[in-house]
Amino acid sequence: MPGDYGDMKSWTATLRAALLAALLLLPGAVHAKRETPAASAAKAETLLLGNGAEPEDLDPQVVTAYSDQNILIALFEGLTAIDEKTSQPVPAAAASWETSPNGLTWTFHLREGLRWSDGEALTADDFVQSWVRILTPAFGAEYANLLYPIKGAEEFNMGSSNDPAILGLASPDERTIRITLARPTPYLAALVAQPPWFPVNPRVLEHYGATTKRGTQWTRAGNLVGNGPFILDEWTPNSRIVVAKNPNYWNADAVTLRQIVFFPNESPDTEEKDFRAGQLHLTYSLPLSKIEAYRKASPELLRVDPFLQTFFLRFNTKRPPFDDARVRRALSLAVDRDLIARRVLSGGYPPAHSLTPPDCGGYTSRSRVELDLEQARKLLSDAGFPGGKGFRPFEVQVRNDEVQPVVMEAVQAMWSKGLGVHMTIATVEQKTWIQNQQTLDYDVSTAGWAGDFLDPVTFLDLFVTGGGNNWTGWGEKAYDQILDQAGSEQSQAARFEDFQKAEAYLLEQGPVAPLYYGARAYLIAPCVGGWTPALLGYHRYTLVRLSEE
């Protein structure tokens, strides 16, 4: 079991010794023989950052993985940004904005003198053209639905009309953007901070044939033109991504970092060793087995931050027997989430009894999925599989991280013992894990979703019929209609009541089964300043400072 970590005292002593050895290598230490890469980088104002996985792409209208978005925030900037402390939107490329009394028209005012990283002027029309691109059906953007609040956006994206003039988008002058909405969207200022809303340079896209095509060379070093605080200097696949300070960024004088080096590494153990060796300032994560040791030996290096995220199982509802809601519900009810959180995850991740995390912008689901083997067995029997008889062996794909495989081993034992059904576990790298979900090439898959903004709709909207990130094959008009009703509500209380109905319906139908909520346990060097805990996980690199140790 992952909770059995061997001799913790021995590990703590080893950790102390390793950290002491690393400290002796720092400048000014007695008998110092050499300087660590992290110490040298701090002097050069270069942040060395673990990033979890190799990026799928660096096109903000293509990527879906949180680890990819970490890099995009350095290269691009939306109209707003998310404040780490409050999770609320703050001015970014837009200096200000206002809303009409009925909430249907939002006007954003760009900062004066905005430029792309190549020095070209950045205009309001560049934003508008970018949004038309992500909504173009031929482009096939998974995140296009994040722009559906725009009047005409869903119809245009679904191909009901091929005329972008139906979109509620206007740029009356070079610094003004007017967005007309299909329905009131009180969280729009937070929504436009998300990567799918980032501007992409229309002239650069046209040059590389990328206006409606993915996978072109425009996102490579030397080609990519962004509007963020950094520019892409190097992308060596499966090795590192280097970004350098952008002198044409509107707030360049406030940026103290000269470079950021992102290291894609899907092994938390390797990252932890690299940190101890002085090769990283920040890790992407930390092995569960080592959290307690760091708490005891070096708590100043350990951070465990809350994170608005839910991990769950997706069922491919196009494949029998997972096309039967009774089967899906039975499998969900047979999982002991509390035991997994306590024994497998060592208390590092809270158990998830609903899709939306508790107190998500003031909303907490009243519907909960609890362990109920009696009901699970009855449902499975009603579906034609009494005691698991006749239930075909199936496969669950998991991402090759430290957490998901051990969690599924526990679930595997629960399903076998409690229901008499048997499955195998297929461990795959992140890119394959995502691609298989997108193409419905799986039986059951682990999955995770980090909230884009602080509102329950960012989780519940995932499973509307045909949604770009649904990836279950499931769709129900009844569910869609509840969310449509929520979108038309004028009061927050009425919206939340609709969300309660939607979540109850989703958990009953069970295209997904929640497992545990997110948290980020990672290591951070003392020389890193301005890295504020962020519930939504986004950190503005413009605020990060490095000091010499």
SVG drawing of the C-alpha trace seen along z (x, -y; Angstrom):
<svg xmlns="http://www.w3.org/2000/svg" viewBox="-35 -55 72 70">
<polyline fill="none" stroke="black" stroke-width="0.4" points="0.0,0.0 1.2,-3.5 0.7,-4.3 3.5,-1.9 6.7,-4.0 9.1,-1.9 11.4,-3.4 10.3,-7.1 13.0,-8.0 15.6,-6.7 14.2,-8.6 14.0,-11.8 17.7,-11.4 18.7,-10.8 16.7,-13.9 18.4,-16.1 21.8,-14.8 21.1,-15.4 19.8,-18.9 22.8,-19.7 25.1,-18.5 23.2,-20.7 23.5,-23.7 27.2,-23.3 27.4,-23.8 25.8,-27.2 27.9,-30.5 29.5,-31.4 29.3,-28.0 32.3,-26.6 34.4,-24.4 32.0,-25.1 33.4,-23.4 30.8,-24.3 27.6,-26.3 24.3,-24.5 22.5,-25.2 19.6,-26.6 21.9,-29.0 23.6,-30.2 20.2,-30.6 18.9,-32.7 21.8,-35.1 21.0,-35.3 17.3,-35.9 16.3,-32.6 13.5,-30.5 13.9,-26.7 10.5,-25.2 9.2,-21.6 6.2,-21.4 4.9,-17.8 4.6,-16.9 5.7,-17.7 3.3,-20.2 0.9,-19.0 1.3,-22.4 1.8,-26.1 -1.3,-27.3 -3.6,-28.7 -6.7,-27.7 -5.5,-24.0 -4.1,-22.9 -6.3,-21.4 -3.8,-20.3 -3.2,-22.4 0.6,-21.8 0.5,-23.3 -1.4,-26.3 1.3,-27.1 3.6,-27.9 1.0,-29.8 0.6,-32.3 4.2,-33.3 3.7,-33.8 0.3,-35.3 -2.1,-37.6 -5.8,-37.9 -8.0,-41.0 -7.9,-40.1 -5.8,-38.0 -6.7,-36.0 -5.4,-37.3 -3.8,-34.5 -5.1,-35.5 -8.7,-36.2 -9.3,-34.2 -10.9,-37.3 -10.2,-39.0 -7.9,-42.0 -6.9,-44.2 -4.3,-42.8 -4.3,-43.7 -7.5,-45.6 -7.1,-48.5 -10.8,-48.6 -14.3,-47.4 -17.9,-48.0 -21.2,-46.2 -24.6,-47.3 -27.5,-47.3 -29.0,-44.2 -25.6,-42.3 -25.7,-41.6 -23.1,-44.0 -19.5,-44.2 -17.1,-46.8 -13.3,-46.4 -10.8,-49.2 -7.3,-48.1 -4.2,-49.7 -2.5,-52.3 0.5,-51.2 -0.1,-47.4 2.3,-45.5 3.0,-42.0 6.3,-40.5 7.6,-41.4 6.9,-45.1 3.7,-45.2 0.7,-47.1 -1.9,-44.9 -5.4,-46.1 -8.9,-45.3 -9.6,-43.6 -6.7,-41.2 -8.7,-39.9 -11.9,-39.7 -10.2,-37.8 -8.7,-35.4 -12.1,-34.6 -13.6,-34.0 -10.7,-31.5 -11.4,-29.4 -15.1,-29.3 -14.6,-28.3 -15.9,-24.7 -13.0,-23.6 -10.6,-24.4 -12.3,-21.9 -11.2,-23.6 -12.2,-21.6 -12.5,-24.8 -14.7,-26.6 -17.6,-26.3 -15.9,-28.7 -16.8,-31.4 -20.5,-30.3 -21.7,-33.2 -21.0,-35.4 -24.2,-36.0 -24.2,-33.6 -21.1,-31.8 -22.7,-28.3 -24.6,-28.6 -21.5,-29.6 -19.3,-26.9 -21.8,-24.2 -22.1,-25.2 -25.6,-26.5 -24.2,-29.7 -20.9,-30.3 -21.2,-34.1 -19.0,-35.5 -21.2,-38.7 -23.7,-36.9 -21.2,-36.9 -21.7,-39.6 -18.2,-40.9 -17.2,-44.4 -14.1,-46.6 -15.4,-50.2 -11.8,-51.5 -8.3,-50.1 -8.6,-50.1 -12.2,-49.1 -13.8,-45.7 -17.6,-45.3 -19.0,-41.8 -22.7,-41.2 -23.9,-38.1 -26.6,-35.5 -27.4,-35.5 -26.1,-37.2 -22.7,-35.8 -21.7,-37.4 -18.3,-35.7 -17.3,-36.9 -14.4,-39.0 -12.9,-35.9 -13.7,-33.9 -11.7,-36.2 -8.6,-35.5 -8.5,-31.9 -6.1,-30.7 -8.8,-30.1 -9.6,-33.8 -5.9,-34.8 -5.2,-36.7 -3.2,-35.0 -1.6,-37.2 -3.7,-36.8 -0.8,-37.8 1.5,-35.2 -1.2,-32.5 -1.8,-33.4 1.9,-33.2 2.2,-29.7 -1.1,-28.5 -2.5,-28.1 -5.6,-30.2 -7.8,-27.0 -5.1,-24.4 -3.4,-22.8 0.1,-21.6 1.9,-24.1 5.3,-25.6 3.9,-28.9 4.3,-27.8 8.0,-27.0 10.9,-29.1 11.6,-32.0 8.1,-31.8 5.8,-32.3 4.6,-35.9 2.7,-36.5 1.7,-39.4 2.8,-38.1 5.6,-39.0 8.0,-36.4 8.8,-35.1 9.7,-31.6 13.4,-31.2 13.8,-27.4 11.6,-24.3 13.6,-21.1 11.0,-18.3 11.0,-16.2 13.9,-18.3 13.1,-21.9 11.2,-25.0 12.9,-28.3 11.2,-31.7 12.9,-35.0 11.7,-38.4 9.7,-40.3 10.9,-43.9 7.7,-44.8 5.4,-43.7 3.4,-46.7 4.6,-46.2 8.2,-45.0 9.7,-47.3 8.0,-45.4 9.2,-42.0 12.4,-41.0 12.8,-37.5 15.0,-37.3 14.2,-33.8 12.0,-30.8 13.1,-27.3 10.2,-24.7 11.3,-21.1 8.7,-18.5 9.0,-15.5 6.2,-13.1 8.1,-11.5 7.6,-13.3 10.4,-11.1 12.9,-12.4 11.7,-16.0 12.3,-15.7 15.8,-14.3 16.5,-17.2 15.3,-19.7 17.6,-18.2 20.5,-18.3 19.9,-22.0 18.6,-21.7 15.1,-23.2 13.6,-26.1 10.1,-24.6 8.8,-21.2 5.5,-20.5 4.5,-18.0 5.9,-15.9 5.6,-12.1 3.0,-11.3 5.4,-9.1 7.7,-12.1 5.3,-14.8 5.4,-13.8 9.2,-13.6 9.5,-17.1 7.0,-18.3 9.3,-17.0 12.7,-17.7 12.3,-20.8 8.9,-22.4 10.2,-25.6 10.7,-23.8 7.2,-22.2 4.0,-23.8 0.6,-22.1 -1.8,-24.5 -5.5,-24.0 -6.4,-23.6 -9.9,-23.9 -9.8,-20.5 -11.6,-17.2 -10.3,-13.8 -12.9,-11.3 -13.5,-8.3 -14.9,-8.7 -17.0,-5.9 -17.2,-5.5 -21.0,-5.4 -20.7,-4.3 -19.3,-0.9 -21.4,1.8 -21.9,2.3 -21.1,-1.3 -23.9,-2.5 -26.2,-1.4 -26.6,-4.1 -27.3,-1.3 -23.8,0.2 -22.1,-3.2 -23.9,-4.1 -23.2,-0.7 -19.4,-1.1 -19.5,-4.6 -21.4,-3.4 -18.9,-0.6 -15.9,-3.0 -14.9,-3.8 -13.6,-7.3 -12.9,-8.0 -10.7,-5.0 -8.8,-5.9 -8.2,-9.5 -7.0,-8.2 -5.0,-5.1 -3.9,-5.5 -3.5,-9.3 -2.3,-9.8 -4.6,-12.7 -3.0,-14.7 -6.2,-14.8 -9.7,-15.1 -12.3,-12.5 -14.7,-13.7 -18.4,-12.8 -19.6,-15.3 -18.2,-16.6 -17.9,-20.2 -15.5,-20.9 -17.1,-22.3 -17.6,-26.0 -17.0,-26.6 -17.7,-30.3 -20.3,-29.8 -21.8,-26.7 -21.7,-23.2 -23.5,-20.3 -26.2,-18.7 -26.0,-15.5 -23.3,-13.1 -22.0,-9.7 -21.4,-7.5 -20.2,-3.9 -23.4,-1.7 -22.5,1.8 -26.0,3.1 -27.5,0.6 -24.5,1.1 -25.1,4.9 -28.8,4.4 -28.2,2.1 -25.7,4.4 -28.1,7.3 -30.9,5.3 -28.6,4.5 -28.2,8.3 -24.9,9.0 -25.8,10.6 -22.7,10.9 -20.7,9.7 -21.6,12.8 -21.4,12.1 -19.7,8.8 -16.8,8.7 -13.3,7.9 -12.4,4.3 -9.5,1.9 -9.0,-1.3 -6.4,-3.7 -4.5,-5.9 -2.0,-8.7 1.6,-7.5 1.9,-9.7 2.5,-8.6 -1.1,-8.9 -3.5,-7.6 -2.1,-4.0 -2.2,-3.4 -5.7,-4.8 -7.0,-2.5 -5.3,0.5 -7.5,-0.3 -10.6,-0.7 -9.7,2.5 -9.8,4.4 -13.0,2.8 -14.8,3.6 -13.5,7.2 -14.4,7.9 -17.6,5.9 -19.2,6.5 -17.3,9.4 -16.2,7.5 -12.6,7.5 -10.5,5.0 -6.9,4.4 -5.0,1.1 -3.2,-0.4 -0.7,-3.1 0.0,-5.6 1.8,-8.9 -0.2,-12.1 -0.5,-12.8 -1.9,-9.3 -4.1,-9.5 -5.7,-12.7 -5.9,-11.6 -7.6,-8.3 -10.3,-10.2 -10.8,-12.7 -11.4,-9.9 -13.4,-7.7 -10.7,-5.0 -11.1,-3.6 -13.5,-1.6 -12.9,-3.6 -10.4,-6.3 -9.1,-8.4 -9.5,-12.1 -9.1,-15.4 -10.5,-18.9 -9.1,-22.1 -11.7,-24.9 -11.1,-27.7 -12.8,-30.2 -14.5,-30.2 -18.0,-29.1 -19.7,-25.6 -20.5,-26.0 -16.8,-25.4 -17.4,-21.8 -21.0,-21.2 -20.7,-22.6 -18.2,-19.9 -20.9,-17.3 -23.4,-19.1 -24.2,-17.2 -21.4,-17.5 -19.2,-19.6 -15.6,-19.9 -14.3,-18.4 -17.1,-15.9 -15.2,-12.9 -17.7,-10.4 -20.1,-10.0 -22.9,-10.9 -25.5,-13.6 -29.0,-14.2 -31.4,-16.9 -32.7,-17.1 -29.3,-17.9 -28.6,-20.5 -32.0,-22.2 -31.2,-22.6 -27.9,-24.3 -29.6,-26.5 -32.1,-27.5 -29.3,-28.3 -27.8,-30.5 -30.9,-32.6 -31.3,-33.2 -30.9,-36.7 -30.1,-35.8 -27.2,-33.8 -29.5,-31.8 -31.7,-30.7 -28.6,-29.7 -27.3,-27.6 -30.6,-25.9 -30.5,-24.9 -26.9,-23.7 -28.1,-21.5 -30.6,-19.8 -28.0,-19.4 -25.5,-17.8 -28.0,-15.5 -29.0,-14.3 -25.3,-13.9 -24.4,-11.8 -27.4,-9.6 -26.7,-9.0 -23.1,-8.5 -21.1,-9.2 -18.4,-10.1 -17.6,-9.0 -15.8,-11.5 -12.9,-10.2 -10.9,-12.9 -10.4,-16.7 -7.2,-18.4 -4.4,-19.8 -0.9,-20.8 2.0,-19.4 5.4,-20.7 8.8,-22.0 9.9,-25.6 13.4,-27.0 13.7,-29.8 15.1,-32.2 11.7,-32.2 9.4,-35.2 6.0,-36.2 4.8,-32.7 1.4,-33.1 -0.9,-30.1 -3.5,-30.1 -6.7,-28.2 -7.1,-28.2 -3.4,-27.2 -2.4,-30.2 0.7,-32.2 1.6,-35.5 5.3,-35.3 5.4,-39.1 5.1,-38.9 7.8,-36.3 11.2,-37.5 14.4,-35.6 16.9,-36.4 20.5,-35.1 20.9,-32.6"/>
</svg>
